[in-house]
Amino acid sequence: MSVDGRYYITTPIYYVNDRPHIGTAYCSALADTLARFQRLFGNETYFLTGTDEHGQKVEKAALDRGISPQAHCDELSEAFRELLPQMHVSNDDFIRTTEERHKVVVRAALQQLFDSGDIYAEDYEGWYSTAAERFWTEKDLVNGKCPDSGQDVEKIVERNYFFRMSKYSDQLRAHIEANAEFIRPPHRANEVLGFLDKGLQDLCISRPKARLAWGIELPFDTDYVTYVWFDALLNYISALGYGGDDDLFQTWWPHSNHLLGKDILTTHSVYWTTILLALGVPLPKSIIAHGWWLRGEAKMSKSLGNVVSPLGMKDVYGADVLRYFLMRDMVIGLDSDFSEAMLVRRNNSDLANDLGNLARRAAGLVDRYFDGKVPTEGAAGEEERVLHEMASALRRRVPELVGDLKIHSAIEETLQFVRSLNKYVTDTAPFKVVKTDPAAAGRILYTVLEGLRHVSWLLTPVMPMKMAELHEGLGTSPAITTLASLQWGDLEEGSAISMGKGLFPRAEPPEEAEETPAEPQAKAPKKAKSKPKKDSDVIEFDDFLAVQLVVADVKSCGPVEGADKLLIFELDLGTETRTVLSGLAKHYAPESLVGTQVVLVSNLKPRKIFGVESQGMLLTTEDAEGGVHLLRPGAPAPAGTRIQ
Ligand code: MSP
């Protein structure tokens, strides 16, 4: 978390040799979520993104299409720019490396380093990889191929310009060792130190025009253009007007945080930092490396042809649901698998079942019994006090977790609060209470609405539009500019609520297990569920989900007097305890079942058996000899885990 009131966040600038995919869109969505959280915590933010337009890959992509590199860049850069509002990304600036404001800074930096002797010319012999656009030494090669791309390399001798990167190695190492927050997560810092241990070489920062024309000409030698990485990295300061009228630079650079994927950690934490040291510019505050979205075992990337289109996903599920999935299902720093089926599951469980359902239940009851107006809060009882305490704990926890880059945990802890609110409604049954004690029912519903208002603000950085819809529908409350102004009890009693349509409709699972639109064409929204076909055994997914299957811990188990086939179980479902009878006495010794896990149908209508109310049914199988076996989860799961 920023502690000094300002936060400058950057994404890498995206190569325009390809259109955006989920991997690149994730980076923008994550930077946006971090920026929005910082604003919520009361920090001013500046958020930069853009496109990386020079170099061989881009030149080749344009040549392949038979158009000029500039025309190609104009078109592709626009595809990245247009995606941002569609993903609800709130960037302040978008820089293109073909813009003059950028080129001016690159030329000035090159000239400064040339004048200071940190850039020098030398004949160089090395292995050149077109795919990685760089030279490798003999020992870098893996089986004679480029270690980055696995592609062929060719031996080239040519005169080039070099940046004295090696000179700054010790200074960089000292900075990394002294600043634990500099490279995050911390295990990435060890990776960079390991890289430095191998000995830093100088960096070739020029390309002869004879080989590559598409780049920024060196100011001191017109036969060469600048190596694309040297050019691209400078975007982080050129966009702030470094070297010119640099108010923006003075304001934001001391608070800079670079977000990037782990594949470009070295270029940022070694190339970029040593360039800054040579220029005499302070180092950024932090470099944050996230993992990759995979498809199966492989990184999602154009070259592997396994990309998923963010626009395709957004058109089917909506940008905020896509953002929710990307933020909830990736632990920053680790890799994660992208699957549409997982996205649907996340939508249906967290958003439709938990959050959407709570909002719908509360709004329905307020409409029905309180004329659609926020009821009176009344005096809090024990249960309400517990919920108030949970809400204020969340107001403290979320900034801590986000500061530690644990966005997934911040979301999960907020969802746990939603689940507690749902349980509170179920336990207190306001629809019954209202008939005898309307004030008590009012207190319950006020608590739920106020809880929902808290949730809506805490999740605003993740789902800005959906959460605005939620808090706007909850009745009148003061505008929240920062988390400090989110206070329990500020929801105005008597103000009208208006939660029209369902906030989070359930989604149908993809037709095939791994169906995802691979190209950026929009997919038609899925139709609402239809009735099962006649004379068919097929049921809709929603019908299946109507049966609630949960994992339960067996707390106790014993015989039932007068019923020699039955066992009576006391089961722990995490949030409640259930009594269940099951015909297992001939198959299990009761004491052998205590401490094990079973699967329970938890929403069956209770039935009286031998005078005892059985609150659910255990799942079992029967073998050929008539032996009955309890079904159990394949791996231990927390009590109450829903099976779907
Ligand atoms: N142009 C360079 C960055 C220059 S920054 C001065 C570049 N561009 S890129 O378009 O190839 O990648 C941009 C970002 O997207 C990188 O941080 C990269 O890690 C990220 N991703 C690309 N594919 C990804 C996944 N499959 N998953 C997550 N992010 C990945 O590198």
Residues whose N, C-alpha, C, O or C-beta is under 5 A from the ligand:
A	BS01	MSP	P12 I13 Y14 Y15 G23 T24 C27 D52 A232 L233 L260 G261 K262 D263 I264 G291 W292 W293 K299 M300
